[in-house]
């Protein structure tokens, strides 16, 4: 096994296993994670012995989205024109600058765009991978985590797991813009107009996931699917994926993603988005999220009592 502190890569026969490895932060997304994910996908694609790529998350859940404790709570307000990278800062410092904004200063939307567009390209490495990508979701896959998971070809989700995009309520937009492609216009509106989540069982019913086993059967069912895919000749797998994607391709997908990235930046700089960030800085991110979600009576359409 080859590993870093953020993503691990393991070659297991015909299967390349990529694991998000920040369990103490709910596998929260930071720029380094995205870069290592894309590098792992490329590594698997150029290895002729690999037939299928398995994406999983270490810990209680797959991914809780962006590590917003590092952004919303910091409330970083750099001087106009300040470049953290040029000043010797990290790429995460750049992300923090993009995620926060003092409305008394000029906002450059292209700072947001440059950061988030890079993330979209990283996530879409799963979508554009020559070889099939299969994602396993346990516990939760929310917010930016769905930007990543929906780029996978197939999802196997534990039946009670939570999947959805709550930041549709404030402070975000799904940058990979794949909800319509995965579940259709009507159902995408149902989720994004409310920020509600689906259970794993509902995700299968809605056509988002291929299977929703019980928690004690999740690993077994995931491995069975991987093994069945891995039995296929790699050239057949590549051809089938190419054919399916070519058939389903929307000529406006790139435009939708561009809009998603722009809207994501805008969503973090509305008065509500700014108030949310300020509340996170004051009371902590978890409390801000609790106050954001409480009026909706989470967590999904099947439990909606309104």
PyMOL commands that set and color helices and strands:
alter all, ss='L'
color gray80, all
select helices_A, chain A and resi 23-25+31-45+68-70+91-99+109-128+144-149+166-168+179-183+185-192+200-205+215-230+234-248+253-267+271-283+285-294+301-303
alter helices_A, ss='H'
color red, helices_A
select strands_A, chain A and resi 2-3+7-12+15-20+52-57+132-137+140-142+154-157+162-164+197-199
alter strands_A, ss='S'
color yellow, strands_A
deselect
rebuild
show_as cartoon
